[in-house]
Amino acid sequence: MSTTHPTGPDAAGPGDSSRTVREAMADRLLRAATRSGAQLVSEAAVLVQGAAVLADPIAGAVYSTPATAAADGVHAAAHPQDHPHHVQRPAAGAVLVLHPAPTLPAEHVRLVATTTAALLEVRGQRAAELRAEQMRLHSTLLRLLLAGHTTSVTDTVRAGGLTHVTLYRLTGPDIPTAHQVLWRAVRPSLAGHGGACALIGEVDGELLVAELHHGSDDGRVLRLVSRVSERHDLLAGLAGPLPLAETPTAHADAGAARHSATPAHRIVPADAVGTPQLARLLPPGPYTAWARSVLSPLTPDHRHLLLVRLRTGSAPRAATALGLSPGTVRTRLRGVAALLDADLDDITVQAHLLLALRAPTRGDGQGRGHDQERGHDQERKSDRQARLEKPPSGILDTDAARTWAVGLVGGLEPHLRIALACWLRHHARTAPAATELHVHRTTLTAWLTRCAERLGQNLADAAVRAELHLALEATAKDGDDPRALPRRGGRTYRRL
């Protein structure tokens, strides 16, 4: 933000007496501070006859006079050694950077910098006194949004026409500190910012950010969330944009996506989880028909529950993402398993279901009457069981699917392939897999670590494990059996 002012007759110049200079300078800065932080920084720029920037390490330039000095001020705050002619002072969690005219005395510049920083600190303390109440209001609005009271929220938010939400769920070692930093960086206001409104609050031990907008956002909040996540070791899931009425769905999707986040990829969008690359390679006709047949007995709520369970990897994690109790989720999953006549804990079933849920099957097969469903129930159950365990030919046995599989796991050594496939069959449990392989758990853990490094994949991600299982099945060889591991000296492993 940039504002210019004429120097006027009361301007303090280097030729005035020192007392008059200090009094005039302090008076001008104090009057500016009563108006706004931007006005204060602008007045400081006038007094040093140069540029002034308040640079936040997360948000970048908070205020800048002139506006063109913003980038230079931010760089000077991050790398002061590269800008020896700039004067810097910490101020209200940020850095005040002054670039004075070379003719001004250094003492005058230091006085302007110190006084401006002190006034910024006073303004920051006053804002902090009001922040606690504002944060509680934001948390209340977020809970109302998650409970479906969108009208109450939009009536409170003074920015009409907001129709969609983009939602972030963040966890980390120090959520309260990250909350404070993100709040200062975003500077949320119920009046909105550029046609959008950001709500930030701590809900059930995690940091929740909901950006309300008109259907698309400018990426401002995403950039700030990304910087805070990197600085404070947060992991985040992102969902949206979705209509405001679907905020609970966005909340669950963001929670599921967060389980795929890693220090290398701290923010994971919900649409980036669950075999999206392979789904694009499958022939659309047979693939869609198979998915429609598999998912036909499921309602949209069933499908969403199943997708969250498959993404998170367990019922307790799915319960956390959905805001339900683990017992409720397990009960509902048993109902879904009965409808599909399938074992939802089987890795092959999980992988095929993820593919089926990725197919474009919205609205297909959901209009049948219950009588017709019951009339063909037994016939369709046996057919579905076969389809889940092994899709019809022409879907996963194509050249494109095999090329994808070879590209994913083709570089693994034979013993790593065998170990990884066995571990996946045992639901990613090391002890029973090590028992079947007749190796020590430490040995298997080391092999799995090497697999993750060779593949560049996060084996803690349930969706990644499903992808790897499909790839290993598509590239299976006759020797891919735990009994085929040659041995020497009892349990000692010998490289193939």
C-alpha positions, -999 to +999 in steps of 0.1 A: +000+000+000+014+033-010+006+069+001+025+101-006+025+133+015+040+167+009+067+175+034+050+208+045+064+235+067+066+213+098+087+187+080+119+177+099+150+182+079+187+175+086+194+212+091+170+218+120+180+217+156+181+181+169+154+187+195+130+202+169+138+174+145+129+147+171+097+164+182+084+171+147+093+136+135+077+119+165+046+140+162+042+131+125+047+094+131+023+094+161-004+110+141+001+085+113+000+056+137-034+066+150-048+062+114-034+029+102-002+008+099+000+016+062-001+053+070+027+049+096+049+031+071+042+057+044+051+085+068+084+068+077+092+066+040+086+104+037+108+111+067+138+091+053+132+105+018+132+070+004+114+037+008+098+019+037+085-017+038+070-038+065+080-073+055+064-104+070+084-137+066+052-155+056+030-129+039+057-109+022+052-072+020+025-061+044+028-024+037+052-007+012+058+029+002+063+031-027+046-001-039+075-008-062+098-012-032+080-042-019+101-070-035+133-052-026+122-048+010+112-085+014+145-096-001+164-072+023+146-087+053+154-122+042+190-114+032+202-084+052+239-090+042+230-083+006+216-048+015+241-030+037+225+004+030+191-006+043+181-001+080+161-028+096+141-032+129+119-061+141+084-049+145+052-067+155+064-101+143+077-087+110+106-066+099+106-029+091+130-021+063+140+015+054+160+025+024+169+061+031+183+088+009+221+088+011+223+124+022+204+119+054+224+116+087+225+081+100+213+092+134+181+107+119+174+074+100+180+053+131+156+075+151+129+072+124+134+034+123+133+030+161+102+052+166+083+036+137+091+001+149+080+010+185+047+024+172+041-007+150+047-028+182+020-008+200-004-013+172+004-050+171-002-054+209-036-036+205-045-060+176-034-090+198-058-079+225-087-080+200-075-112+182-086-137+209-122-126+205-120-127+167-104-161+167-132-175+189-158-160+165-140-177+135-140-210+153-177-207+160-184-199+123-164-229+112-183-252+134-216-238+121-203-243+085-194-279+092-228-284+108-245-272+076-257-238+088-244-220+058-270-193+058-261-182+093-224-180+083-231-161+050-253-137+069-225-130+094-198-127+067-203-093+051-194-102+015-225-112-005-226-138-032-201-163-017-211-197-030-181-220-027-156-231-002-120-243-003-110-261+029-076-269+045-071-292+074-036-289+091-019-308+118+015-304+133+036-302+165+026-266+175-008-257+161-014-226+184+018-209+172+010-218+135-025-204+141-011-170+153+014-168+124-012-177+097-037-153+112-012-124+110-003-134+074-038-138+061-052-109+081-088-124+079-117-100+079-154-108+080-159-081+053-139-103+029-108-096+008-109-093-030-143-110-032-134-138-008-134-144+030-111-166+050-121-183+082-093-196+104-097-215+136-087-244+158-113-272+157-108-305+175-070-300+179-063-292+143-060-259+123-089-254+099-089-228+071-121-223+050-118-198+022-153-187+010-154-174-026-174-172-058-163-205-072-125-200-077-098-185-056-067-165-065-043-188-047-035-162-020-045-184+009-029-215-006+004-197-009+003-185+028-008-219+041+021-235+021+046-211+037+033-216+072+032-254+067+069-254+056+080-231+084+061-249+112+062-285+100+025-289+093+008-315+071-023-305+053-052-318+032-069-296+007-104-300-007-125-278-030-137-256-044-171-272-035-205-256-030-210-242+005-237-268+012-210-296+007-186-282+033-189-314+054-179-334+024-149-311+018-140-315+054-139-353+052-120-352+018-094-328+032-089-351+063-085-381+040-060-363+017-040-352+047-030-388+054-011-387+021+009-356+030+047-360+037+075-335+046+083-335+009+046-328-001+031-310+028-003-301+011-021-328-007-053-320-027-081-345-023-083-351-061-046-362-061-053-393-040-063-427-053-048-441-086-056-410-107-028-417-132-038-453-139-075-443-142-067-420-171-050-449-190-079-473-189-103-478-218-133-455-209-160-478-222-152-511-205-138-493-174-169-472-169-193-502-174-173-523-149-173-495-123-210-489-128-217-526-122-195-528-091-208-497-075-245-500-084-258-511-050-241-482-032-256-448-024-235-416-027-230-416+010-218-452+008-193-443-019-180-413+000-175-434+032-158-461+012-135-436-006-125-420+027-118-454+043-097-464+013-077-432+013-070-431+050-062-468+053-082-476+085-116-472+101-102-451+130-085-426+106-116-425+085-137-418+116-114-388+124-117-375+088-155-379+089-160-366+124-177-399+135-169-425+161-148-455+150-176-479+160-201-460+137-177-462+108-170-499+113-208-506+114-214-487+082-184-504+065-198-538+074-230-527+057-211-517+026-191-549+026-224-569+027-238-549-002-206-556-023-202-591-009-166-584-006-138-584+020-129-547+023-097-556+041-083-575+011-057-554-007-069-565-042-105-555-034-093-522-020-072-514-051-101-523-075-126-503-055-103-473-056-103-476-094-140-481-096-146-450-074-123-430-098-145-439-128-171-414-141-202-432-127-222-403-112-259-410-112-255-444-130-274-474-116-289-454-087-324-451-100-335-488-097-363-497-075-357-518-043-379-546-055-359-550-087-327-549-067-339-577-044-351-597-074-317-599-089-297-598-056-282-633-056-272-632-092-256-598-090-237-607-058-218-636-072-211-615-104-198-586-084-175-608-062-158-621-093-155-586-108-140-571-077-114-598-074-105-597-111-120-571-135-130-583-170-104-586-197-097-554-216-093-531-185-062-538-165-046-563-189-040-536-216-006-525-230-011-491-214-017-505-180+013-529-182+035-500-193+023-480-163+030-509-140+065-515-154+073-478-151+062-479-114+078-511-101+099-525-129+132-513-114+128-532-081+152-561-075+135-595-072+138-598-034+124-563-029+095-572-052+087-604-033+090-586+001+068-557-009+041-579-024+040-601+007+039-570+030+010-556+010-009-589+012-006-588+050-023-553+051+010-535+055+019-554+088+055-561+092+054-590+117+032-615+098+050-606+065+084-612+080+072-646+093+060-657+059+093-645+043+113-662+071+134-630+077+138-608+107+114-578+111+144-555+110+155-570+077+120-565+062+118-530+075+152-522+058+139-537+025+107-517+027+128-485+032+148-493+001+116-499-018+103-465-008+136-449-018+138-467-052+101-460-060+100-425-046+067-434-029+053-429+005+044-465+017+024-451+046-002-439+021-030-464+017-037-452-018-001-456-028-001-491-014-031-499-036-014-486-067+018-506-059-003-538-054-019-533-088+014-527-105+030-558-088+000-579-099+003-566-135+041-574-136+040-606-116+066-632-125+067-670-117+095-665-091+075-638-071+069-661-042+083-659-006+093-696-009+115-686-039+139-666-019+172-686-020+189-689+013+223-697+027+232-705+063+197-709+077+179-675+077+206-656+059+194-640+027+215-644-005+210-618-033+194-633-064 
